Amino acid sequence: MNSNSQSGPVEARSGRQALFPNVVQFVLAPLILLLSGYFTANFLLSGQYTWARTTQTLALTLTVLILSREFVYKELLLRTESQGRARSALLYSCAIPYLIGVLVMVALWAL
């Protein structure tokens, strides 16, 4: 029995395979979270709390939470094995764009 046949280390990702996680972390996630923060703040400030809008906002919130955890935090945690770096990526790629979206909506609402 060859011990190297199934228990070998996982090969490192090539540059092409590592492109998708980087695009998600630096382009898609910030853009989606920015828009999500904007629309969530719009819902909260509008005062139109219908079942349809409430359900849409809850679905949007759950979607961005899953996106943030699965495609930013866990992916970077698997690549770097550094919990601190994964948390900082979560902050910069997800939390800050979300807050910027909220602040844009609040600024527009105040005008």
C-alpha positions in Angstrom: 0.0 0.0 0.0 1.4 3.4 -1.0 0.8 5.9 1.7 1.4 8.8 -0.7 -1.5 7.9 -3.0 -4.4 9.4 -1.0 -3.0 11.3 1.9 -0.7 13.7 0.1 -0.9 17.4 0.7 -3.4 19.5 -1.2 -1.6 21.2 -4.1 -1.3 25.0 -4.0 -3.7 26.9 -6.1 -2.5 28.3 -9.3 -2.8 32.0 -10.1 -5.8 31.4 -12.3 -7.7 29.4 -9.7 -6.9 32.1 -7.0 -8.4 34.8 -9.2 -12.0 34.1 -8.4 -11.6 34.4 -4.6 -9.8 37.7 -5.1 -12.4 39.1 -7.4 -15.1 38.2 -4.9 -13.2 39.7 -2.0 -12.1 42.9 -3.7 -14.9 43.6 -6.3 -18.1 41.7 -5.8 -18.4 41.6 -2.0 -17.7 45.4 -1.5 -20.1 46.3 -4.3 -22.9 44.0 -3.1 -22.5 45.2 0.5 -22.4 48.8 -0.5 -25.7 48.4 -2.3 -27.2 46.3 0.5 -26.3 49.0 3.1 -28.0 51.6 0.9 -31.2 49.6 0.4 -31.4 48.5 4.0 -31.1 52.0 5.3 -33.7 53.1 2.7 -36.1 50.5 4.0 -35.5 51.6 7.6 -35.8 55.3 6.9 -38.8 55.2 4.6 -41.3 54.0 7.2 -43.1 51.8 4.6 -43.0 48.5 6.5 -45.0 46.2 4.4 -44.7 42.4 4.5 -43.2 42.4 1.0 -40.5 45.0 1.7 -39.7 43.5 5.1 -39.3 40.0 3.6 -37.1 41.4 0.8 -34.9 43.3 3.4 -34.6 40.2 5.6 -33.6 38.0 2.5 -31.1 40.6 1.4 -29.6 40.8 4.9 -29.3 37.0 5.2 -27.8 36.8 1.7 -25.0 39.3 2.5 -24.3 37.6 5.8 -23.8 34.3 4.0 -21.8 36.0 1.2 -19.6 37.6 3.8 -19.0 34.4 5.9 -18.7 31.8 3.1 -17.0 33.7 0.3 -14.8 36.2 2.1 -14.1 35.0 5.7 -13.9 31.3 5.2 -12.2 31.4 1.9 -9.4 33.7 3.2 -9.2 31.6 6.4 -8.6 28.5 4.2 -6.0 30.2 2.1 -4.0 32.0 4.8 -4.9 30.0 8.0 -4.7 33.4 9.8 -7.8 34.3 11.7 -6.7 37.9 12.2 -6.2 38.4 8.5 -9.5 36.8 7.7 -11.3 39.1 10.2 -9.6 42.2 8.8 -10.6 41.2 5.2 -14.2 40.8 6.5 -14.0 44.3 8.0 -12.5 46.0 4.9 -14.4 44.0 2.2 -17.8 43.8 3.9 -18.4 45.9 7.0 -16.9 49.2 5.7 -18.7 49.1 2.3 -22.0 48.3 4.1 -21.6 51.3 6.4 -20.7 53.5 3.5 -23.9 52.5 1.8 -25.9 53.3 4.9 -24.1 56.7 5.3 -24.8 57.5 1.6 -28.5 56.8 2.1 -28.7 58.8 5.3 -26.9 61.7 3.7 -29.3 61.6 0.7 -32.3 61.4 3.1 -31.1 64.4 5.0 -31.0 66.6 1.9 
